[in-house]
Amino acid sequence: MEPCVVGLRNANALVARGNKVSNLNAPDSYLVPRTYAYEDFIDSRKIYNLWEPWVFDILDKTNTSRNLRPDEPLLTGGGFANWNDFLSESVTRVELYDRVSKAADVFGEKLWTGAKNTEHVSYDKWAPLAKKLRENIPGITLRRRPASKGQYLISYDFEDGAAADGSDNANNGELHNGATVVEAGEGHGRAVKMTADSYISTPVEGIAYPYAVGMWVKPSGAQQAKAVLLESGDGRVLVSNSTSPTVTFVQDDNEYNTQIILPADQWSHLAFSADGTTTRVFYNFKHAASVNYYNPRWDVLQNSTMQVTAPLRTIGSANGNSFSGLVDGFFAMDRASYAGEMAFIGKHYANALP
């Protein structure tokens, strides 16, 4: 039995009837992303300082009619609940990881040591240690905020004949399966020629907001269906989807069509940026679209914005379904950017106009 909302079910009454009880009491241990009824993120400081498995009324811990005894034998433990009610695809796996991992930190601490530790170690001392552990567990973290020594996380201009990183991070890329640096002309200097089997790998999986990502692209003729411009385990950016030649974002296997068409055999500048509220898509330095989904919640029923996690593991795809054509001036920044700055950034890589 898991009592949820004090006032609807009473833990003492459940125990009196012989029921085992686990404390997942709302609202303190509930998070419901993108809603107003409950928290979007768990209040870790409040949980650390006030919550215990036997406490069902966090504002009145001494109330014996609403809370259990700390040594109650029918109290089996506690935890938190993440509910994605009516959210459709609005919260990606990266965003859920961000929420759940932070909640797991503090509830795990309280369930393991309880007040024995938290009475002696302040939240401000504990939180940095928990963050360090959470972000450095090998093989399981979905954290997508890679460290950067400056605002540029990656910067490839290909003028060196390869994909050397022009940022201060040494995130050098590697060319695979016939991806070749060529003289592109038209004010672009050198660029990389891609075929359906070609790709450029980077050492960075992806980046969550805030960020800005962009590049110059020159498609070579018609593209195959679902041709990949960027890809990682978090999603893809396509230059065509299964039914139309439009730039399409893919997150958790859901597709978001921007209606932007890249003309064949012409240079275009494509960029996108997320700031925590909106993911904007820029075509030739102008805000041309936002990444939206239809929210079917009964009280919303409208398009809402997606927070796209930028896929950075490969330019093109290692799975043989890459964009065909030329790419130049690829960059990823660890902050959001907007239309006016996009023009400045794009022209930094090429003395050309789209």
Number of C-alpha atoms within 10 A of each C-alpha: 13 17 18 21 16 15 9 8 14 17 29 19 12 16 17 10 8 10 15 17 23 19 22 21 24 18 18 22 24 22 24 20 21 16 14 8 10 17 18 15 19 25 16 20 14 13 19 22 17 17 24 23 23 23 23 27 22 20 10 12 16 13 13 12 12 20 20 23 13 11 8 13 10 15 19 14 16 20 19 20 18 18 12 16 11 14 16 13 16 22 17 19 15 21 19 15 14 17 18 17 16 18 23 16 17 25 22 14 17 23 15 12 11 17 17 10 13 16 11 8 11 13 17 9 9 15 17 11 10 14 13 10 12 19 15 11 10 8 6 9 14 20 18 20 16 12 9 16 10 12 15 20 26 27 26 23 25 24 19 11 14 20 23 18 22 17 20 14 15 14 19 18 22 15 19 14 14 15 20 21 21 15 14 16 12 11 12 21 17 23 29 28 23 26 20 22 18 25 32 24 23 19 14 19 20 23 25 25 22 21 25 28 28 23 22 23 28 23 21 17 12 15 20 17 17 22 25 30 26 24 26 21 12 24 23 30 25 27 28 26 22 12 8 14 22 19 23 25 26 19 24 14 11 12 18 19 21 16 14 18 15 21 16 15 14 14 22 21 24 23 26 27 31 27 18 15 11 18 25 26 26 23 20 19 22 17 16 16 16 21 22 22 18 16 18 14 13 8 7 11 10 12 12 15 17 23 25 31 27 30 26 28 23 25 26 31 23 20 12 15 21 28 33 26 22 24 28 27 24 23 24 25 21 23 17 19 20 19 20 11 10 25 16 11 17 25 18 12 22 19 12 14 14 14
